[in-house]
Each structure stands twice: as structure tokens, then as C-alpha cells.
Amino acid sequence: MKAVAGLILLLVFVPLAEASVPAFVRDVDLSALDGIGAKQGGRVVPLRSFADAFVTDVHGRTPMVAADGSEVDSVIVLLESVFYPERAMEWCTVATPGRAMPSLAGQALEELASGLPGGDSDADQTSDLALLEARLSLIVFASEVLRPVPGEAGENWLTVDEARQSALGPLLDRLSVAWRLGDTPTIHSAIADLGAALQRNQAANGVNPQVLRIERVLESLPLLSLAVVLYVLATAIAALKRHRAALAIASVAFFLHIIVVIGRAIVLHRLPVQNHYESMAAVALIVAGGGLLFSYRSRKDSTLAIGSAVSAGLVAIAEWLNVPGRLLELEAGILSSTAILKYHVLAILTGYAIILFGAGVGGILLVQLARGRSPEQIADLHRTQTRLGYWAFWVLGLGIFLGAVWADRAWGRWWAFDPKETWALITWLVYLAMVHIPASRLSARRRPVIVATLHLLGLLAMLWTYFGVNLLLPSLHSYA
């Protein structure tokens, strides 16, 4: 009976005639709205990003596809929902039982209504009706959800309905009337005036249109995916001993990678290291930079291949496997509490990057020994892995120390044997053993093997600390 009540409600508000997208909307000039933001999820996002999310929620995909198969701009769909929701509801589509393709809302309602014997419906019909009702309700309340106008304090942003009572009210009313009439010239002038007023209003409250444009670039261009492809290509070319070509390709990949990380930092006004996605991208950037630096100075293809391969793997996992944190988010409150904690996280992630690089060098060294190379032939690799072991020891130790200092100030204790703390210490102890290898009585022939083995053990401990503890064990830590 609840489904029937919802159906009756929708039949009252939605016309049953199939309405197509009116021709005038395809001629609307939206350039005046570029650089405009809207409040969403506690932060200001580009208006077009808000519109894309809205269209995805209502129509199941972005961009929306009209009845004639053409695509409709997301901002147009949003404006239609705000200023002419009755017609916008007829743009909404939903799959109904027995149909391969979605149908318009009016047609879907007719089909669903005809298939409800005695006021009851089967599970599929109930699900379809609930989906249609949810999508149409988003359109009905679009003007109460879209918040493009900063309030007096710049925090409590006004919805379109609330803004009608402000100084922007006449502009919104003029655009609303022209939109419903399909008066294209008046729509253009109203959008231009409204866009200029919103630009001034938002700029006065600290909204930078250039930052919003950077966010749109990050959302619309697959820069990290392109970087993965280039890293893989650089790895393959380095394996073929084409040093200059591999170095050039890896440099381009690193440039794209650093653009994304810096752009994310600009948009979010923070170091992008607070979640799994961001930390993996940051670690991959450090590894790639280290590989480029080592390769440029030593002219060794192996170090470039290691840096590019590890970076490609990390970024591919973060970008393509739906790792948590890809969406742009405000800084976690705990990270904004003190600068010490930020330096702690950055030091830990840098230590992880060194560990990854060192394990790659150690793995190649063991492979070379298995192929019969002499200690003299792997001397350069051994020096590199030993140096990386020292750096991992000091950088990871610094990160642990900074975390302890912060914990003492915030929680009144230096150490609590939290699983993350315990496993970070275990990882550090592996490198403590490694830095004592040169002073040990081990023979020169055995030292490269022992150091390489410790690098691989350190890698396993680090991976468990980073992934295993976060995913499988209760812990106070979720950033490193």
C-alpha cells in the first residue's frame, strides 16, 4: 500500500505525456557560470561538479541522455530542475520490468500503474517505483539543495529558495521566468548578471575561481592514469637499456604525477596525505622522484626501472581499485590540530617510500646473484641498498619519534602499544639490524645477501603496518 500511495503522489505531480528536452536549452550560454562554486559536503565545489553529481543521482549516469539520444549538459539539467521541476521530472528515466531500455518518467509510471493488481506489486515493481520516487524527489527539492550563495558569515550558504529573499532575489526571479518561457535572449542576460553577482559575492567570501578551475581539471582529466601508462612504458624501455628515452618518459610521468599532488594540495589547502588514496599517491611520487634522481646521477637503468615500476603499481592500485579517499575531502580534524602530526605523517610516508625502493634494489641484487654475478659486479647495487637502509632507519625513526611527541602532548602518553605503533617499531627494528651489518663480523660476500634479505623483511613488515593493521586490526591510526 505504501508503494501505491507513492505512485498516486507522483501521478499528481508528474504529467504523463512524454516531454522531450526543449530546443532552447541547447543554445544557452553557460560561460558566465564558470568559476562559480556551490556548498557541498562542508566545502565549496565547482558548480559543474555539483551538477555532475546531481545528474548521476537522478539519471544514473553523467551526462544525461535525452529521448533523442543526445547528451544534455549537466548544468542545464540542474537549472531545469531548479527553475522548471515539473518538466525536469519528465526527463528522468527509470527501468521497468520487462523493458530492456529505461523509459521516461510518465511512461514508466503508466507501465508501473498498469502492473499493480489490486493495489499490490511484486518486488521488482516496488523497487522500480521506489527508485523513480527517489529520483523525482531529488528534482522536486533541487532548489532546496543547491547552495550557491554565501551567508553573512561565509559559512551558512543559502539555498536557491533562501536566496530569493536576498539581494539576488530579482536576478533569480528574472532567470526563473525566462527559463519557463524559453526566452533565450533574456536567459542569457539573466545568467550573465547572476553569474557576475555570484562571482563578486563568492570572491568576497574567499572563494577563488582559479582554485575551482583547478579542481575541475583534476576531475575531468585522467592525469594519474596517463602517468601509470608512462611509468610502465619507462620501466619497459629502461629494461631494454635505453637510458635517455626511459629517463625522458619517466620525467613526463613524474611531472603529471606532481601536477595532480600539487593541484590537490591547492584545492584542499592541506598536504594531501590524510587517507589511503592520498598517501599511496604521495609515496609513489617520492619513489618515482628517487628513481629519477638515482638514475640521473648514476646513469643506472635498474634504479629508474625500480622507481617507475613501484610508482606505476602504487598509483594503479590507488586509481583503479577504488581505494578509499579518492574524493576530495576536508582535512581531518585530528591532522589540523598541530603541525607536528603533519610532519609525523610526512616522515612516515617518506620512510615507506625509501623502504619500497630499497626492497626493489635488494630484490634485483638477489636476482643478479642467482644468475651467477660476482660480488664485484653487484657492488654498486649493494652500496645503493645499504645507503637506502640507513635512510629508512633515520627517516622512519624520525617519524615514530614525532608521533610519540604528538601523542604525549595530545593524549598524555608517549606510547600505548597500539597495533600501528607496535608494527611501526618492528619495521624500524629490522632497519636497526641492517645498519649494524657493516660493523658485524659477517664476511663481505655474505653482507649483500643479508642486507637484501632484511630489505625484503622490512618491506613485508611495512606492508602489514600500512595495509594489514588498517584493514584487519583495530587501531587509533588511519593515516600512515
C-alpha positions, 0 to 999 in steps of 0.5 A: 500500500505504501508503494501505491500511495507513492505512485498516486503522489507522483501521478499528481505531480508528474504529467504523463505525456512524454516531454522531450528536452526543449530546443532552447536549452541547447543554445544557452550560454553557460560561460558566465557560470564558470568559476562559480562554486556551490556548498557541498559536503562542508566545502565549496565545489565547482558548480559543474561538479555539483551538477555532475553529481546531481545528474548521476543521482537522478539519471544514473549516469553523467551526462544525461541522455535525452529521448533523442539520444543526445547528451544534455549538459549537466548544468542545464539539467540542474537549472531545469530542475531548479527553475522548471521541476515539473518538466525536469521530472519528465526527463528522468528515466527509470527501468521497468520490468520487462523493458530492456531500455529505461523509459521516461518518467510518465511512461514508466509510471503508466507501465508501473500503474498498469502492473499493480493488481489490486493495489499490490506489486511484486518486488521488482515493481516496488523497487522500480517505483521506489527508485523513480520516487527517489529520483523525482524527489531529488528534482522536486527539492533541487532548489532546496539543495543547491547552495550557491550563495554565501551567508553573512558569515561565509559559512551558512550558504543559502539555498536557491529558495533562501536566496530569493529573499536576498539581494539576488532575489530579482536576478533569480526571479528574472532567470526563473521566468525566462527559463519557463518561457524559453526566452533565450535572449533574456536567459542569457542576460539573466545568467550573465548578471547572476553569474557576475553577482555570484562571482563578486559575492563568492570572491568576497567570501574567499572563494577563488575561481582559479582554485575551482578551475583547478579542481575541475581539471583534476576531475575531468582529466585522467592525469594519474592514469596517463602517468601509470601508462608512462611509468610502465612504458619507462620501466619497459624501455629502461629494461631494454637499456635505453637510458635517455628515452626511459629517463625522458618518459619517466620525467613526463610521468613524474611531472603529471604525477606532481601536477595532480599532488600539487593541484590537490594540495591547492584545492584542499589547502592541506598536504594531501596525505590524510587517507589511503588514496592520498598517501599511496599517491604521495609515496609513489611520487617520492619513489618515482622522484628517487628513481629519477634522481638515482638514475640521473646521477648514476646513469643506472637503468635498474634504479629508474626501472625500480622507481617507475615500476613501484610508482606505476603499481602504487598509483594503479592500485590507488586509481583503479581499485577504488581505494578509499579517499579518492574524493576530495575531502576536508582535512581531518580534524585530528591532522589540523590540530598541530603541525607536528602530526603533519610532519609525523605523517610526512616522515612516515610516508617518506620512510615507506617510500625509501623502504619500497625502493630499497626492497626493489634494489635488494630484490634485483641484487638477489636476482643478479646473484642467482644468475651467477654475478660476482660480488664485484659486479653487484657492488654498486647495487649493494652500496645503493641498498645499504645507503637506502637502509640507513635512510629508512632507519633515520627517516622512519625513526624520525617519524615514530619519534614525532608521533610519540611527541604528538601523542604525549602532548595530545593524549598524555602518553608517549606510547600505548602499544597500539597495533600501528605503533607496535608494527611501526617499531618492528619495521624500524627494528629490522632497519636497526639490524641492517645498519649494524651489518657493516660493523658485524663480523659477517664476511663481505660476500655474505653482507649483500645477501643479508642486507637484501634479505632484511630489505625484503623483511622490512618491506613485508613488515611495512606492508602489514603496518600500512595495509594489514593493521588498517584493514584487519586490526583495530587501531587509533591510526588511519593515516600512515 
